[in-house]
Amino acid sequence: MEHQHEPNNMSEAAILEYKEGLGVFTKKMPKIAEHYNAFTEACFKEGALSQKEKQLIALGIALFAQDEYCIIYHIKGCLDQGASEDEILEAVGVTAAFGGGAAMSQAVTLVQDTLTDFNQNNKEN
């Protein structure tokens, strides 16, 4: 098994946990995983919408769905695609306008913590 570095924070630990779980699922259900991965890769390719815009949309959906792993994963995706903290927080605001207090509670806790984690990692690297 490939050796992973120790996670530096809660956000990295969550992404590592997700990837490990996906690896186990892939071994047990390779055809389903193959098709799911191909479908999601196609959905996130550059198109009429940029990859950054698609990550911001995915973050909003993850917030609305209260899916903490996806919230963290798509915040990282937003940052990797060049989204600023202001763009991420504006997308979170739009989600809260639709999703109410549940979305806002994630915004003022998990989203802020994850942004802090990834911003600290970027400063350290």
GUFI-41864 format. One line per field, with one value per atom (N, C-alpha, C): residue number from 1; residue in one letter; atom name; x, y, z. Coordinates in Angstrom, 2 decimals, decimal comma. Layout:
<sites>
num <- [NUM;...]
residu <- [a;...]
atome <- [CA;...]
X <- [X;...]
Y <- [Y;...]
Z <- [Z;...]
</sites>
This chain:
<sites>
num <- [1;1;1;2;2;2;3;3;3;4;4;4;5;5;5;6;6;6;7;7;7;8;8;8;9;9;9;10;10;10;11;11;11;12;12;12;13;13;13;14;14;14;15;15;15;16;16;16;17;17;17;18;18;18;19;19;19;20;20;20;21;21;21;22;22;22;23;23;23;24;24;24;25;25;25;26;26;26;27;27;27;28;28;28;29;29;29;30;30;30;31;31;31;32;32;32;33;33;33;34;34;34;35;35;35;36;36;36;37;37;37;38;38;38;39;39;39;40;40;40;41;41;41;42;42;42;43;43;43;44;44;44;45;45;45;46;46;46;47;47;47;48;48;48;49;49;49;50;50;50;51;51;51;52;52;52;53;53;53;54;54;54;55;55;55;56;56;56;57;57;57;58;58;58;59;59;59;60;60;60;61;61;61;62;62;62;63;63;63;64;64;64;65;65;65;66;66;66;67;67;67;68;68;68;69;69;69;70;70;70;71;71;71;72;72;72;73;73;73;74;74;74;75;75;75;76;76;76;77;77;77;78;78;78;79;79;79;80;80;80;81;81;81;82;82;82;83;83;83;84;84;84;85;85;85;86;86;86;87;87;87;88;88;88;89;89;89;90;90;90;91;91;91;92;92;92;93;93;93;94;94;94;95;95;95;96;96;96;97;97;97;98;98;98;99;99;99;100;100;100;101;101;101;102;102;102;103;103;103;104;104;104;105;105;105;106;106;106;107;107;107;108;108;108;109;109;109;110;110;110;111;111;111;112;112;112;113;113;113;114;114;114;115;115;115;116;116;116;117;117;117;118;118;118;119;119;119;120;120;120;121;121;121;122;122;122;123;123;123;124;124;124;125;125;125]
residu <- [m;m;m;e;e;e;h;h;h;q;q;q;h;h;h;e;e;e;p;p;p;n;n;n;n;n;n;m;m;m;s;s;s;e;e;e;a;a;a;a;a;a;i;i;i;l;l;l;e;e;e;y;y;y;k;k;k;e;e;e;g;g;g;l;l;l;g;g;g;v;v;v;f;f;f;t;t;t;k;k;k;k;k;k;m;m;m;p;p;p;k;k;k;i;i;i;a;a;a;e;e;e;h;h;h;y;y;y;n;n;n;a;a;a;f;f;f;t;t;t;e;e;e;a;a;a;c;c;c;f;f;f;k;k;k;e;e;e;g;g;g;a;a;a;l;l;l;s;s;s;q;q;q;k;k;k;e;e;e;k;k;k;q;q;q;l;l;l;i;i;i;a;a;a;l;l;l;g;g;g;i;i;i;a;a;a;l;l;l;f;f;f;a;a;a;q;q;q;d;d;d;e;e;e;y;y;y;c;c;c;i;i;i;i;i;i;y;y;y;h;h;h;i;i;i;k;k;k;g;g;g;c;c;c;l;l;l;d;d;d;q;q;q;g;g;g;a;a;a;s;s;s;e;e;e;d;d;d;e;e;e;i;i;i;l;l;l;e;e;e;a;a;a;v;v;v;g;g;g;v;v;v;t;t;t;a;a;a;a;a;a;f;f;f;g;g;g;g;g;g;g;g;g;a;a;a;a;a;a;m;m;m;s;s;s;q;q;q;a;a;a;v;v;v;t;t;t;l;l;l;v;v;v;q;q;q;d;d;d;t;t;t;l;l;l;t;t;t;d;d;d;f;f;f;n;n;n;q;q;q;n;n;n;n;n;n;k;k;k;e;e;e;n;n;n]
atome <- [N;CA;C;N;CA;C;N;CA;C;N;CA;C;N;CA;C;N;CA;C;N;CA;C;N;CA;C;N;CA;C;N;CA;C;N;CA;C;N;CA;C;N;CA;C;N;CA;C;N;CA;C;N;CA;C;N;CA;C;N;CA;C;N;CA;C;N;CA;C;N;CA;C;N;CA;C;N;CA;C;N;CA;C;N;CA;C;N;CA;C;N;CA;C;N;CA;C;N;CA;C;N;CA;C;N;CA;C;N;CA;C;N;CA;C;N;CA;C;N;CA;C;N;CA;C;N;CA;C;N;CA;C;N;CA;C;N;CA;C;N;CA;C;N;CA;C;N;CA;C;N;CA;C;N;CA;C;N;CA;C;N;CA;C;N;CA;C;N;CA;C;N;CA;C;N;CA;C;N;CA;C;N;CA;C;N;CA;C;N;CA;C;N;CA;C;N;CA;C;N;CA;C;N;CA;C;N;CA;C;N;CA;C;N;CA;C;N;CA;C;N;CA;C;N;CA;C;N;CA;C;N;CA;C;N;CA;C;N;CA;C;N;CA;C;N;CA;C;N;CA;C;N;CA;C;N;CA;C;N;CA;C;N;CA;C;N;CA;C;N;CA;C;N;CA;C;N;CA;C;N;CA;C;N;CA;C;N;CA;C;N;CA;C;N;CA;C;N;CA;C;N;CA;C;N;CA;C;N;CA;C;N;CA;C;N;CA;C;N;CA;C;N;CA;C;N;CA;C;N;CA;C;N;CA;C;N;CA;C;N;CA;C;N;CA;C;N;CA;C;N;CA;C;N;CA;C;N;CA;C;N;CA;C;N;CA;C;N;CA;C;N;CA;C;N;CA;C;N;CA;C;N;CA;C;N;CA;C;N;CA;C;N;CA;C;N;CA;C;N;CA;C;N;CA;C;N;CA;C;N;CA;C;N;CA;C;N;CA;C;N;CA;C;N;CA;C;N;CA;C;N;CA;C;N;CA;C]
X <- [0,85;0,00;0,88;0,51;1,26;1,24;2,40;2,49;2,02;1,08;0,55;1,26;1,46;2,02;0,97;1,43;0,51;-0,25;-1,55;-2,32;-1,90;-1,86;-1,46;-2,60;-3,84;-4,99;-6,25;-7,35;-8,63;-9,06;-8,84;-9,29;-8,52;-7,20;-6,41;-6,78;-7,03;-7,41;-8,73;-9,69;-10,99;-10,84;-10,03;-9,82;-9,11;-8,12;-7,42;-8,38;-9,23;-10,21;-11,16;-11,61;-12,49;-11,79;-10,55;-9,82;-9,55;-9,26;-9,06;-10,36;-11,46;-12,76;-13,12;-12,83;-13,10;-12,24;-11,00;-10,11;-10,67;-11,18;-11,79;-13,01;-13,86;-15,05;-14,65;-13,62;-13,17;-12,71;-12,02;-11,59;-12,78;-13,79;-14,96;-15,95;-16,05;-17,04;-16,35;-15,40;-14,59;-15,38;-16,38;-17,14;-17,94;-18,59;-19,37;-18,44;-17,32;-16,37;-15,83;-15,50;-14,98;-15,97;-17,23;-18,25;-18,53;-18,60;-18,84;-17,70;-16,45;-15,31;-15,28;-15,58;-15,60;-16,68;-17,86;-18,95;-18,58;-18,05;-17,72;-16,57;-15,59;-14,51;-15,07;-16,00;-16,61;-17,38;-18,08;-18,87;-18,00;-16,80;-15,94;-14,92;-14,97;-14,07;-14,48;-13,51;-13,76;-14,78;-15,73;-16,76;-17,31;-18,60;-19,24;-19,03;-18,98;-18,61;-17,17;-16,46;-15,07;-15,04;-13,90;-13,74;-13,92;-13,50;-13,69;-15,17;-15,94;-17,38;-18,05;-17,62;-18,20;-17,89;-16,69;-16,34;-17,17;-17,40;-18,23;-19,68;-20,19;-21,53;-21,55;-20,56;-20,49;-20,40;-19,66;-19,58;-20,96;-21,69;-23,03;-23,96;-23,89;-24,72;-24,32;-23,01;-22,52;-22,99;-22,95;-23,44;-24,93;-25,69;-27,13;-27,45;-26,64;-26,85;-26,26;-25,55;-24,91;-23,91;-23,18;-22,20;-20,81;-20,36;-19,12;-17,90;-17,82;-16,67;-16,64;-17,80;-17,86;-17,62;-18,05;-17,78;-16,27;-15,57;-14,11;-13,46;-13,87;-13,30;-13,48;-14,66;-14,91;-14,35;-14,14;-13,39;-11,97;-11,37;-10,04;-10,08;-11,11;-11,26;-11,38;-12,14;-12,28;-10,92;-10,20;-8,88;-7,92;-7,93;-7,05;-7,35;-8,60;-8,98;-8,85;-8,28;-7,99;-9,07;-10,07;-11,12;-10,53;-10,92;-10,49;-11,40;-10,94;-11,78;-13,08;-13,02;-14,23;-15,21;-14,70;-15,60;-16,24;-15,46;-15,99;-17,06;-16,77;-17,74;-18,98;-18,85;-20,03;-20,90;-20,27;-21,04;-21,73;-21,06;-21,64;-22,85;-22,73;-23,84;-25,06;-24,84;-25,95;-26,60;-25,77;-26,30;-27,13;-26,64;-27,37;-28,69;-28,72;-29,96;-31,02;-30,57;-31,49;-31,67;-30,57;-30,57;-30,76;-30,82;-31,12;-30,04;-30,49;-29,60;-28,69;-29,16;-28,32;-27,07;-27,26;-26,11;-25,23;-25,85;-25,06;-24,26;-24,82;-24,09;-22,81;-22,86;-21,65;-20,69;-21,24;-20,40;-19,57;-20,19;-19,48;-18,64;-18,69;-17,88;-16,95;-17,46;-16,63;-15,96;-16,68;-16,08;-14,93;-15,17;-14,12;-12,91;-13,16;-12,07;-11,26;-11,97;-11,30;-10,47;-11,02;-10,25;-9,00;-9,12;-7,96;-6,92;-7,38;-6,46;-5,70;-6,41;-5,74;-4,90;-5,33;-4,51;-3,22;-3,27;-2,05;-1,12;-1,68;-0,85;-0,14;-0,86;-0,26;0,86;0,73;1,78;3,01;2,79;3,89;4,66;4,00;4,65;5,32]
Y <- [-1,18;0,00;1,24;2,20;3,44;4,17;4,66;5,36;6,81;7,18;8,54;9,36;10,64;11,48;11,70;11,99;12,26;13,56;13,55;14,78;15,87;17,09;18,24;18,81;18,46;19,07;18,25;18,71;18,03;17,91;18,92;18,90;17,87;17,83;16,83;15,43;15,26;13,95;13,47;14,38;14,02;13,60;14,31;13,96;12,61;12,38;11,10;9,96;10,18;9,16;8,85;9,88;9,69;8,88;9,24;8,54;7,09;6,83;5,45;4,65;5,26;4,59;4,32;5,29;5,11;4,00;3,89;2,81;1,44;1,32;0,05;-0,26;0,74;0,53;0,11;0,75;0,45;-1,00;-1,51;-2,91;-3,86;-3,49;-4,36;-4,25;-3,07;-2,82;-2,09;-2,74;-2,03;-1,46;-2,17;-1,67;-0,42;-0,46;0,71;1,89;1,67;2,76;3,32;2,43;2,87;3,79;3,38;4,18;5,48;5,41;6,61;7,61;7,13;8,02;8,64;7,86;8,39;9,46;9,19;10,16;11,48;11,39;12,62;13,37;12,64;13,32;14,09;13,49;14,17;15,41;15,30;16,43;17,62;17,36;18,44;18,93;18,42;18,94;20,35;21,10;22,46;22,38;23,27;23,31;24,71;24,83;26,14;26,82;26,00;26,49;26,10;26,98;26,67;25,64;25,01;24,06;24,76;25,99;26,75;26,94;27,33;27,51;26,20;25,12;23,81;23,42;23,72;23,43;24,29;25,54;26,41;25,89;25,42;24,83;23,58;22,73;21,49;21,80;22,84;23,24;23,65;24,43;24,84;23,65;22,69;21,50;20,70;20,56;19,83;20,49;21,82;22,54;22,29;22,39;22,18;20,76;19,80;18,39;18,04;18,99;18,76;17,59;17,48;16,41;16,95;16,69;17,30;16,88;15,61;15,19;15,96;16,10;16,82;18,32;18,87;20,28;20,50;19,69;19,83;19,57;18,50;18,12;19,23;19,84;20,86;22,22;22,48;23,69;23,56;22,39;22,16;22,29;21,73;21,86;23,31;24,09;25,52;26,21;25,97;26,59;26,11;24,81;24,27;24,89;25,28;25,90;27,42;27,96;29,39;30,25;29,67;30,48;31,19;32,43;33,20;32,88;33,25;33,07;33,85;35,04;35,84;35,14;34,52;33,79;32,61;31,89;30,75;31,21;32,27;32,75;33,33;33,93;34,41;33,25;32,16;30,96;30,37;30,40;29,93;30,79;32,10;33,00;32,70;32,44;32,10;30,80;29,84;28,57;28,80;29,65;29,94;30,64;31,48;32,15;31,13;30,03;28,98;27,92;27,58;26,48;26,88;28,18;28,65;28,36;28,20;28,06;26,86;25,76;24,56;24,83;25,49;25,83;26,87;27,85;28,88;28,30;27,32;26,73;26,06;25,42;24,84;25,94;27,03;28,13;28,75;28,93;29,63;28,68;27,39;26,42;25,68;24,67;23,80;24,54;25,40;26,14;27,01;27,76;28,63;27,82;26,71;25,87;25,28;24,83;24,22;25,25;26,44;27,50;27,83;27,90;28,16;27,06;25,79;24,66;24,75;24,92;24,93;26,18;27,31;28,52;28,38;27,73;27,50;26,55;25,51;24,59;25,30;26,20;26,93;27,84;28,42;29,29;28,49;27,23;26,38;25,79;25,61;24,97;25,94]
Z <- [0,00;0,00;0,00;-0,78;-0,87;0,47;0,89;2,17;2,00;2,82;2,81;3,88;3,65;4,70;5,78;6,95;8,06;7,76;7,97;7,74;8,73;8,24;9,07;9,89;9,52;10,17;9,89;10,44;10,31;8,84;8,06;6,66;5,85;6,01;5,30;5,77;7,07;7,61;7,00;6,84;6,26;4,80;4,04;2,64;2,54;3,39;3,40;3,75;4,75;5,14;3,99;3,29;2,14;1,05;0,73;-0,32;0,05;1,31;1,76;1,63;2,03;1,90;0,45;-0,41;-1,83;-2,40;-1,93;-2,37;-2,00;-0,79;-0,36;-1,21;-1,42;-2,25;-3,66;-4,21;-5,56;-5,68;-4,65;-4,67;-4,60;-3,84;-3,67;-4,82;-5,41;-6,47;-7,64;-8,31;-9,32;-10,49;-10,97;-12,13;-11,76;-10,61;-10,18;-9,98;-9,30;-9,04;-10,35;-11,29;-12,59;-13,29;-13,33;-14,02;-13,27;-11,95;-11,15;-11,36;-11,28;-11,45;-12,85;-13,87;-15,24;-15,38;-14,79;-14,85;-14,15;-12,93;-12,20;-12,87;-13,42;-14,15;-15,34;-16,06;-17,21;-16,76;-15,64;-15,14;-14,74;-14,26;-13,76;-14,78;-16,02;-17,05;-17,44;-17,89;-18,39;-19,52;-19,50;-20,54;-20,63;-20,82;-20,83;-19,47;-18,43;-17,09;-16,82;-16,16;-15,80;-14,68;-14,50;-13,40;-12,05;-11,96;-10,71;-10,44;-11,45;-11,27;-10,88;-11,48;-11,15;-9,71;-9,23;-7,84;-6,89;-7,23;-6,39;-6,33;-7,46;-7,48;-6,59;-6,76;-5,97;-4,48;-4,12;-2,71;-2,20;-2,98;-2,57;-2,38;-3,27;-3,14;-1,91;-1,68;-0,51;0,78;0,81;1,99;2,19;1,13;1,23;1,69;1,21;1,57;2,94;3,54;4,85;4,79;3,68;3,47;3,80;5,03;5,51;4,69;4,28;3,46;2,15;1,51;0,23;0,41;1,53;1,80;1,81;2,58;2,67;1,31;0,65;-0,65;-1,67;-1,71;-2,73;-2,35;-1,07;-0,71;-1,27;-1,06;-1,63;-3,14;-3,78;-5,23;-5,67;-4,93;-5,23;-5,16;-4,08;-3,91;-4,99;-5,29;-6,34;-7,70;-7,93;-9,21;-9,19;-8,11;-8,06;-7,47;-6,84;-6,21;-5,00;-4,84;-3,67;-2,49;-1,31;-0,12;-0,28;-0,85;-1,06;-2,00;-3,07;-3,99;-3,28;-2,48;-1,74;-0,76;-0,02;0,98;0,32;-0,87;-1,59;-2,03;-2,52;-2,89;-1,67;-0,54;0,71;1,09;0,90;1,18;0,33;-0,95;-1,84;-1,37;-0,98;-0,47;0,79;1,68;2,93;2,64;1,59;1,22;0,82;0,24;-0,18;0,90;1,59;2,54;3,99;4,25;5,59;6,62;7,84;8,98;8,91;8,35;8,26;7,42;6,28;5,44;6,11;6,76;7,43;8,59;9,30;10,42;9,93;8,77;8,20;7,74;7,24;6,75;7,86;9,01;10,09;10,95;10,64;11,38;10,41;9,75;8,92;7,77;7,08;5,96;6,46;7,51;8,05;8,52;9,24;9,72;8,56;7,52;6,37;5,62;5,42;4,76;5,57;6,87;7,73;7,57;7,61;7,45;6,14;5,04;3,74;3,52;4,06;3,94;4,75;5,92;6,69;5,95;5,31;4,55;3,41;2,72;1,60;2,07;3,26;3,78;4,20;4,66;5,12;3,94;2,79;1,63;0,74]
</sites>
